[in-house]
Amino acid sequence: MAERRTVGIRAILVFAVSVVFCIGNSRTVHGAETRSSIPVVLRETQPNLFEARVNLDGIEINSNRSVVLKLSNPDGNSPITFSKPVASCGCLQVAVSDTRLPAGGEIEIVLKVAVDRNQKAPIWRQTVSFDSKKPGDSIVKLEIVSRVNGLLRFDDDRFLVQLYEHSVDDGDPKLLERRFAFYATEPIQIDKLQLIQNQSDPAVSVSIDPLDAERGELVLRIDETHIGDKGVKLSCQLRDPESGQTASLSGVVVRRSAVSVVPSILRVVRNEDGKLDAHVIVLNHAADRQSHDEGDPKEASPIAIEASLAGRKLRTRVTQAGKGFARVGIRIPEELISQLNELSKPQMSIQVYWGDRRMATKHKLLPVSTFQSVLAE
């Protein structure tokens, strides 16, 4: 009776082991059928430094993906030991099947890739390194590269356009063009993008200029003659009707003075010849505009600079000039010193005439006490 029970128990155990073995094999076979791997060959580029570049076949924006890499070292004469992996960003997680790659053997690495929704470039590029920092240990570096599918992004989604004063004849519009690059990767098609203007102005026209299958530019054409001193705010959006993906661009067009004078607080010093001078830099911000003719003599230096202090006109001279700037010396008469000492906040008025541009401004001098100490130097 006991013998029969023993035989029965043995039969049950054999059956149970067989079931577990079959289930294990079934899972292994099933995993092999559904999981594909990318072969990666490590090359020794320097002593103990092994590198490889891995090209994925494309990843989706704002998605997760697991990739199996099968690493091999066919040319190696000794095994490679893998230390703890370090990824270049948190968007890449790494798991290693073994810490030792035999010479001529293979090991598997599993990468979990997560592309952030704020990804801007059409190429996703990260690195994974295995470096124990111990002398003599192997260093393994992997560069992971992939195209990003379904990407719709501007290179820069904010802009500032500055306009400057200019003389324009009636009926002669001045059109200023600004271009803003964007990417639209497959399956998004540039010719099917919708242009939506959330904030617009009659003085600004907006259009799409395709450059190739995946790159384009949003073009702003601004009629300067119809932009007031307050400027305008603009906001527009590109939308892919198939995926619903959008890319937004916003900014302002403002009008600024074409000419400015620096510094804002002037310092008066006594020169070697005993005379008192203040020096300023005059900047023409519009000098590099494409609408200006190259070599135009009126852009080389200011036509005139006038300065006055305590109601008295001062003598000025341009000591250095280039395209868009001039260094100006302003002579301060000795007899004005007593008047300056009586003023709590002495100011110098400066007017600049540069080409067809004119600017008037007031600049502070140093406080009287400081002014006196400067004179004594």
SEFI-46769 format. One record per residue (C-alpha): x, y, z; residue in one letter. Coordinates in steps of 0.05 Angstrom, whole numbers, plus 5000, padded with zeros to 4 digits. Example, Ala and Ser with C-alpha at 12.3 -4.5 7.8 and 13.67 -1.06 7.14 Angstrom:
! SEFI-46769
524649105156A
527349795143S
***
This chain:
! SEFI-46769
500050005000M
505650475019A
509250294954E
503150484913R
502751164948R
510051284935T
509251124861V
503151594857G
506852164890I
512652074842R
507952094783A
504752744808I
511553064818L
513952864749V
507553144719F
508253804758A
515553894737V
513653754665S
508154284667V
512954814696V
518254634645F
513254694587C
510555354613I
517555624620G
519355404550N
512855684523S
514356364552R
521456354527T
519356164457V
513756674458H
518557214481G
523557044427A
518057094374E
515457774397T
521858124419R
526658354365S
533758584381S
538659054349I
545758774339P
551059254365V
558459124352V
563259444401L
569859714374R
575959884415E
577460594394T
582760694448Q
585960224498P
580259964543N
575260444510L
569760094471F
564660504431E
558660394386A
553260804353R
546160534355V
540960774305N
533760654324L
528660624268D
524661214293G
521061404357I
514561764369E
513862424405I
511262374476N
511661614477S
515361034512N
519060484476R
523359894498S
529159674455V
533659064463V
540959144443L
545158514431K
552258734446L
558158344418S
565658424417N
568057984360P
575058284356D
576558264431G
581657814462N
579257904534S
572457994568P
569258674581I
566558814650T
560559284653F
559859774711S
553560134731K
550560484670P
549961244668V
545061554618A
545662264593S
538462424614C
532662134653G
529061984587C
533461364580L
533260764628Q
538160194621V
538059464644A
543858974631V
542958214629S
550058084652D
555958484678T
561058114637R
561658054561L
566257464543P
571057544485A
567257344423G
560757284463G
554257684469E
550058014523I
543458384520E
541859094542I
534759344548V
533560084536L
527160424556K
526461064515V
521661624533A
521362224486V
518962854521D
513263244491R
517763864490N
522863534444Q
524864054392K
530063734347A
528063224294P
533962784316I
533762484386W
540862374412R
543162094479Q
548861694508T
549861114556V
556561004589S
559460454633F
565460714670D
567560464738S
572961004743K
577860464765K
584660444730P
585159874680G
577559744677D
574059764610S
569860364590I
563860264545V
560360844511K
554060784469L
551061354428E
543561254417I
540661634357V
533761624327S
529162034283R
523162334319V
516762194281N
510762654284G
514663254308L
511863954297L
516264484329R
519065184318F
526465284329D
524665884372D
517466004392D
518366714417R
520667324378F
521968064384L
522168504321V
524769214331Q
523169764282L
526870424280Y
525071124258E
525971264185H
523671774134S
518771464085V
515271804028D
507671724026D
505671133985G
512470813992D
511470224040P
517369934076K
516569184081L
520768824133L
521068064127E
522567594185R
522966834180R
522066314234F
524265594221A
520164984241F
520464224234Y
514863774212A
517063044209T
513262454180E
507662294181P
506063044186I
505963374117Q
507864104111I
503164234052D
497164024095K
498764454156L
493564954177Q
495565664196L
491565974252I
492566694273Q
490366814345N
492967534348Q
493867904282S
494668604254D
493168884184P
500369134179A
503068424184V
501867854135S
503567134153V
505066544106S
508365864105I
514465744061D
516264994055P
523764874048L
523664114040D
519563514062A
520863634137E
522964364144R
519465014132G
519265744152E
513666184177L
514466854142V
512367524172L
511968114124R
511368754164I
509169424134D
513269894177E
509270504157T
503170244193H
506470034258I
505170564312G
509370744372D
505670234415K
507469654369G
503369034358V
502768344390K
502567734344L
500767014358S
499766444308C
499465694307Q
501065124259L
496364534264R
496663844233D
489463644218P
491062894220E
494462834287S
491963474320G
499263674336Q
500464424342T
506364894344A
505565604369S
509466244354L
508366904390S
511967564397G
511668314390V
513568834338V
515769474373V
518670134352R
525170374383R
529570984377S
534570854321A
540071244358V
542171184430S
547671494473V
551671134527V
553271154584P
547171434618S
551371784671I
557172194644L
563972254676R
567772904667V
575372854671V
581173344662R
585573154603N
593073204599E
592473894568D
588474134628G
581774164592K
575373844617L
572073324573D
566272824575A
566072244527H
559971874500V
558671314451I
553171434399V
550070804371L
545970744307N
541870104317H
539070124247A
545770174212A
545869424194D
538869404166R
538769104096Q
534769704071S
540970134078H
545770194019D
552669904030E
557770444034G
552671004042D
556871584070P
551171844112K
551471194153E
558871244168A
558371764224S
553372254253P
551972874212I
551773304274A
551873234350I
549573814393E
550473844468A
548574374520S
549674444594L
546574954641A
543475294581G
550175364545R
551875024479K
558174584483L
563374414432R
563273694407T
567873294362R
567672574335V
574172234356T
572671544327Q
567271284279A
565170644246G
558970344215K
553670444267G
557670774322F
561571404339A
565771624398R
564572354415V
568372824460G
564673404493I
568774004519R
566474284586I
568475024597P
571875184663E
567075754677E
561275264682L
564174934743I
561275424793S
554375354761Q
554774594764L
556474624837N
550075004850E
545774474815L
543573864855S
542673444792K
546473744734P
544273474666Q
547073514597M
542373534537S
544773174474I
541773174405Q
544272704351V
543072774276Y
545072134239W
542872074167G
535372194167D
534872024241R
534572504299R
534672364373M
534472824434A
536172594504T
538372844572K
544172524608H
545972594681K
552772814704L
555972524766L
553672834832P
556973504848V
561373224904S
563972674858T
564473174802F
569073614844Q
573473024863S
574172834790V
576373534774L
581773494827A
584772864797E
***
